[in-house]
Amino acid sequence: MTDPLGILAIWNDCAPGREAEFEEWYQHEHLAERIAVPGFLLGRRYEAVAGAPRYFAFYLTQSPDVLKSPAYLERLDNPSPLTRQIMSEPFRNAIRTVCRQSVRLGIVRGAAVAALRFEQSPDLETLTAAIRPLMADNAVACAEVWSAADPQQFPVSAEERVRGGDRKIEACLFVETLRVSEAEQIAAALLRQFPQAVSGVYRLLCEIRPGGT
């Protein structure tokens, strides 16, 4: 049995009036720095249409173990001066969790996302049953279940200490759609099924892959 892919899921806000420097850091340093770590396959950034925090990003890796590899930990424990500045000042309300991609349905990517975060998650079978019927809808690009990896296996880094600590999730239902309106409808339907979750609808800002491919 092959190991599941890894997911690094991050939600955060930005201090009002600091958006320009936040974007400068993200677009011209942080994304490229992260995707250059061996084992990183894809990074995507989103902005909220509904729900909070305002920003959502995730990285896809060859396995969750990439997110505790020496190369990645070296980056986390030696943040650049600009990273220290951004994460100690405008970067706020961080939710950050290393996950396994437990289930993926569909083979394409979409422009919008319905994301439901769970602090206490139903079992994997229940979550999978909730997203499987969505694949009959042509508006759905893909649907995934992310399950949190054991946080004890991932040490607290210098970056996290600069941020003042991160909140965690236990699982996420992640549904990519072609359009924002469709993500809004799916998020509302899933939230009725899982009222204990926290729902957000996000539009795609950008994507990065190794080597710019």
CORMOZI-V434934 format. One record per backbone hydrogen bond with DSSP energy under -1.0 kcal/mol. NH is the residue of the N-H (numbers start at 1). CO is the residue of the C=O. Records with the same first field share a line. If there is no record, write none. Layout:
BEGIN
NH: CO, CO
END
This chain:
BEGIN
6: 61
7: 99
8: 59
9: 97
10: 57
11: 95
12: 55
13: 92
15: 90
18: 15
22: 18
23: 19
24: 20
25: 21
26: 22
27: 23
28: 24
29: 25
30: 25
31: 26
33: 29
34: 30
35: 31
36: 32
37: 34
40: 37
41: 60
42: 60
43: 208
44: 58
45: 206
46: 56
47: 203
48: 54
49: 201
50: 201
55: 12
56: 46
57: 10
58: 44
59: 8
60: 42
61: 6
62: 39
66: 63
67: 64
68: 65
69: 66
73: 69
74: 70
75: 71
76: 72
77: 73
84: 80
85: 81
86: 82
87: 83
88: 84
89: 85
91: 86
92: 13
95: 11
96: 167
97: 9
99: 7
100: 147
101: 5
102: 100, 145
103: 145
105: 143
108: 141
111: 177
112: 177
113: 202
114: 175
115: 200
116: 173
117: 198
118: 171
127: 123
128: 124
129: 125
130: 126
131: 127
132: 128
135: 132
136: 133
137: 134
140: 137
141: 176
142: 176
143: 105
144: 174
145: 103
146: 172
147: 100
148: 170
149: 98
153: 150
154: 151
159: 76
161: 157
162: 158
163: 159
164: 160
165: 160
167: 94
170: 118
171: 118
172: 146
173: 116
174: 144
175: 114
176: 142
177: 112
178: 139
183: 179
184: 180
185: 181
186: 182
187: 183
188: 184
189: 185
190: 186
191: 187
192: 188
193: 189
194: 190
197: 194
198: 117
200: 115
201: 50
202: 113
203: 47
204: 111
205: 45
206: 45
208: 43
212: 209
213: 210
END
